[in-house]
Structures are given as C-alpha cells and as structure tokens.
Amino acid sequence: MSKPVSNRDPSIRVVLQPKDTNSQGSIFGGIILSYIDLAGAVECGKTTKQKVVTVAIKEVQFKAPVFMGEIVSFYTSTKKIGTTSISVHVEVEVLRKHETIEVTEADLTFVCVDEKGKPTPVVLS
Ligand SMILES: CC(C)(COP(=O)(O)OP(=O)(O)OC[C@H]1O[C@@H](n2cnc3c(N)ncnc32)[C@H](O)[C@@H]1OP(=O)(O)O)[C@@H](O)C(=O)NCCC(=O)NCCS
C-alpha cells in the first residue's frame, strides 16, 4: 500500500545490504524483524534508561517486499506503560519512486529487567 511521503522522524532508518537478501533478491523477513525489535528498544529508551528485553512480538504480516539498497524507516510509538512492561507499535515504510510503501507493522512488549534478568518495575526517565 502506498501513501504520501511521511514527514515524521523514524526511530531508525537503514539501507539493506546484499547479505540481507534471499535467493529471490528481496530482503529476508527476519532481517526486518530484527530491526523492528531494535526500533522498539530505541522507543523504550524514551520511557526508561533501564535494561529491557523483548517478551513478545505479536503477529507480523509483510504487505510489500523490500529490496537491496532501499532506505527503510522504522517509526515507533509507545502504546502502554505497565508495571514492568512497555508496549510499543512499530511501522515499517520504504521510500520508493517518491512514494511511501507500507511494508509491515508490529506490536511489541518489552520488560524491564534487573541484573538477574528478572522483571523489575518501570522507572520513568
Ligand atoms: C521477559 C521475562 C524477564 C519476563 O519474565 P516473567 O517472569 O515471565 O514475567 P511476568 O510474567 O512477571 O511478566 C512481566 C510483564 O511482561 C508482560 N508479559 C509477559 N508475557 C507477555 C506476553 N506474551 N505478551 C505481552 N506481555 C507479556 C506481563 O503482562 C508483565 O507486564 P506488567 O508487569 O506491566 O503487568 C522472561 O520471560 C525472559 O527472560 N524472557 C526472555 C527475554 C529475552 O531474552 N528476549 C530476547 C529474545 S531471545
């Protein structure tokens, strides 16, 4: 799906490399997932400076392929701050021929953990 070029600032923006491609020449879904995870963690950094780990990534559907050399933007927003968890939404878009293509979106939950890796209450930064 395409829409007008966004003027939002993404949490991360990446250019995908030959090593990220599958045998069809498009980008592996798992590569996009790893950047979704990273962008979500960056979003959590706006809420807290604590260590966070990913506990859940809800169903992700890829709506359009991404190709090597394209600039991919990961836009994030915080949806909920729980007792120990932070839920964020990530939207993935690629700029192609002056159009913004919606690649996918995801809902993730991160948990603040202590030095033993156990959940600990969110401390707002
Ligand atoms: C994340 C982890 C510390 C949570 O430990 P836990 O004892 O299961 O945690 P709890 O059941 O107390 O839940 C902690 C919070 O996570 C939320 N949560 C747990 N499972 C969830 C799920 N599947 N979806 C959404 N939220 C979830 C709980 O609702 C709770 O939120 P709240 O405190 O804001 O109410 C533990 O599961 C873990 O270490 N997982 C591996 C994390 C990791 O390494 N991720 C990287 C991928 S390898």
The ligand as a Gaussian input file, in Angstrom:
#p B3LYP/6-31G(d) Opt

LIG

0 1
 C       10.868000     -11.244000      29.868000
 C       10.955000     -12.081000      31.130000
 C       12.036000     -11.491000      32.048000
 C        9.587000     -11.992000      31.803000
 O        9.639000     -12.797000      32.924000
 P        8.272000     -13.389000      33.545000
 O        8.575000     -13.935000      34.888000
 O        7.652000     -14.264000      32.526000
 O        7.434000     -12.048000      33.664000
 P        5.973000     -11.787000      34.202000
 O        5.040000     -12.930000      33.954000
 O        6.130000     -11.262000      35.605000
 O        5.519000     -10.600000      33.246000
 C        6.246000      -9.390000      33.208000
 C        5.497000      -8.418000      32.339000
 O        5.529000      -8.884000      30.991000
 C        4.199000      -8.983000      30.485000
 N        4.147000     -10.144000      29.624000
 C        4.575000     -11.401000      29.895000
 N        4.367000     -12.198000      28.843000
 C        3.785000     -11.432000      27.877000
 C        3.321000     -11.679000      26.551000
 N        3.406000     -12.890000      25.997000
 N        2.791000     -10.660000      25.861000
 C        2.686000      -9.421000      26.388000
 N        3.109000      -9.116000      27.654000
 C        3.655000     -10.126000      28.382000
 C        3.319000      -9.162000      31.731000
 O        1.987000      -8.754000      31.443000
 C        4.032000      -8.255000      32.691000
 O        3.691000      -6.889000      32.446000
 P        3.325000      -5.837000      33.635000
 O        4.322000      -6.042000      34.750000
 O        3.486000      -4.479000      33.006000
 O        1.947000      -6.151000      34.033000
 C       11.297000     -13.570000      30.813000
 O       10.188000     -14.184000      30.170000
 C       12.502000     -13.671000      29.898000
 O       13.644000     -13.520000      30.357000
 N       12.266000     -13.917000      28.617000
 C       13.367000     -13.892000      27.630000
 C       13.585000     -12.449000      27.128000
 C       14.619000     -12.409000      26.049000
 O       15.728000     -12.880000      26.215000
 N       14.239000     -11.813000      24.914000
 C       15.109000     -11.752000      23.758000
 C       14.775000     -12.838000      22.778000
 S       15.862000     -14.197000      22.903000

